[in-house]
């Protein structure tokens, strides 16, 4: 073998995935996502409703503290975090809540009426849909 040259083995096709294999993986991922994603979003709605209930309780407590400290209900929820003009600076106490607490989990301000139709004051969120009434996560979250 005088003139023999070395020739490496060259495969006839490159290694990789076939179209069928890729389609099978995509279908499996799609089926898994279809089963898992709706459950996840259902939990998000429940969590937002729970947070809204907690915020209503927190704001309700802040309103009661305001009434005890100043002898009246706040005219607006903003008075819970910003000193009203009729309360002297030396009598003003630091707010018991933060401005972000006055926004519901759906990024809308809580609604407040004093005097209320259901009690001394009404405090509520219209839920996920922003409409009065509703069921599930669309239901109103109220203090009554």
C-alpha positions as CSV (number, residue, x, y, z in Angstrom):
1,X,0.0,0.0,0.0
2,X,2.3,2.5,-1.3
3,X,-0.1,5.3,-2.4
4,X,-2.9,4.7,0.1
5,X,-4.4,7.8,1.6
6,X,-6.5,8.1,4.7
7,X,-10.1,9.1,4.1
8,X,-12.2,9.8,7.2
9,X,-15.8,8.4,7.3
10,X,-18.2,11.1,6.3
11,X,-21.8,10.4,7.4
12,X,-24.5,10.6,4.8
13,X,-26.7,12.7,7.1
14,X,-25.9,15.1,9.9
15,X,-26.9,14.2,13.4
16,X,-29.9,16.0,14.8
17,X,-33.6,15.8,15.4
18,X,-36.1,14.8,12.8
19,X,-39.2,16.9,12.1
20,X,-41.3,14.1,13.7
21,X,-39.3,14.2,16.9
22,X,-39.6,18.0,17.2
23,X,-43.4,17.8,16.5
24,X,-43.8,15.2,19.3
25,X,-42.0,17.3,21.8
26,X,-44.0,20.4,20.8
27,X,-47.3,18.5,21.2
28,X,-46.3,17.1,24.6
29,X,-45.4,20.6,25.8
30,X,-48.7,22.0,24.5
31,X,-50.7,19.3,26.3
32,X,-48.9,19.9,29.6
33,X,-49.3,23.7,29.2
34,X,-53.1,23.2,28.5
35,X,-53.4,21.2,31.8
36,X,-51.2,23.4,34.0
37,X,-51.8,27.0,32.9
38,X,-55.5,27.2,33.7
39,X,-54.9,25.9,37.2
40,X,-52.2,28.5,37.7
41,X,-54.4,31.4,36.5
42,X,-57.3,30.2,38.8
43,X,-54.9,30.5,41.7
44,X,-53.8,34.0,40.7
45,X,-57.5,35.1,40.8
46,X,-58.0,33.5,44.2
47,X,-54.8,35.2,45.5
48,X,-55.9,38.6,44.3
49,X,-59.3,38.2,46.0
50,X,-57.6,37.3,49.2
51,X,-55.2,40.3,49.0
52,X,-58.2,42.5,48.4
53,X,-60.0,41.2,51.5
54,X,-56.9,41.8,53.6
55,X,-56.5,45.3,52.2
56,X,-60.2,46.1,53.0
57,X,-59.5,45.0,56.6
58,X,-56.4,47.1,56.8
59,X,-58.1,50.2,55.4
60,X,-61.1,49.7,57.7
61,X,-58.7,49.7,60.7
62,X,-57.0,52.8,59.5
63,X,-60.4,54.5,59.1
64,X,-61.3,53.6,62.7
65,X,-57.9,54.9,64.0
66,X,-58.4,58.1,62.1
67,X,-61.9,58.5,63.6
68,X,-60.5,57.9,67.1
69,X,-57.7,60.4,66.7
70,X,-59.6,63.2,65.0
71,X,-63.2,62.7,66.0
72,X,-64.5,62.3,62.5
73,X,-64.4,59.9,59.6
74,X,-62.1,60.7,56.7
75,X,-63.8,62.5,53.9
76,X,-61.7,60.5,51.3
77,X,-59.3,57.6,51.6
78,X,-56.5,60.1,50.7
79,X,-56.9,61.7,54.1
80,X,-55.6,58.4,55.6
81,X,-52.1,59.1,54.1
82,X,-52.1,62.9,53.6
83,X,-52.9,65.4,56.3
84,X,-56.3,67.1,55.7
85,X,-56.3,70.9,55.8
86,X,-58.5,71.0,58.9
87,X,-56.1,69.0,61.1
88,X,-53.2,71.0,62.5
89,X,-49.7,69.7,61.7
90,X,-48.9,69.3,65.4
91,X,-51.9,67.0,65.9
92,X,-51.3,65.0,62.8
93,X,-50.0,61.4,63.4
94,X,-48.1,59.4,60.9
95,X,-50.4,57.4,58.6
96,X,-51.0,53.8,59.6
97,X,-51.1,52.7,55.9
98,X,-49.3,53.5,52.7
99,X,-50.7,55.0,49.5
100,X,-50.3,51.7,47.7
101,X,-52.6,50.1,50.3
102,X,-55.5,52.2,48.8
103,X,-55.2,50.4,45.4
104,X,-56.9,47.1,44.9
105,X,-55.0,44.1,43.3
106,X,-56.5,45.0,39.9
107,X,-54.9,48.5,40.1
108,X,-58.0,50.4,40.8
109,X,-58.6,52.6,43.9
110,X,-60.8,51.2,46.6
111,X,-64.2,52.9,46.7
112,X,-65.2,54.7,50.0
113,X,-68.5,56.4,51.0
114,X,-69.2,58.0,54.4
115,X,-71.8,57.8,55.5
116,X,-72.4,54.5,53.9
117,X,-75.5,52.6,52.7
118,X,-74.5,49.5,54.6
119,X,-72.9,50.9,57.7
120,X,-71.2,53.9,59.1
121,X,-69.0,53.8,56.0
122,X,-68.8,51.6,52.9
123,X,-65.4,50.4,51.7
124,X,-65.2,48.1,48.7
125,X,-63.5,46.9,45.5
126,X,-65.5,45.9,42.4
127,X,-63.4,42.8,41.9
128,X,-61.5,41.6,38.8
129,X,-64.2,42.8,36.3
130,X,-64.6,46.3,37.7
131,X,-68.4,45.9,37.6
132,X,-70.8,45.9,40.5
133,X,-71.8,42.4,41.6
134,X,-70.4,39.3,40.0
135,X,-69.2,35.8,41.1
136,X,-65.9,34.3,42.0
137,X,-63.0,36.7,41.4
138,X,-65.5,39.2,39.8
139,X,-67.4,39.5,43.0
140,X,-67.2,42.7,45.0
141,X,-65.0,42.7,48.1
142,X,-66.7,44.8,50.8
143,X,-66.5,45.7,54.5
144,X,-70.2,44.8,55.1
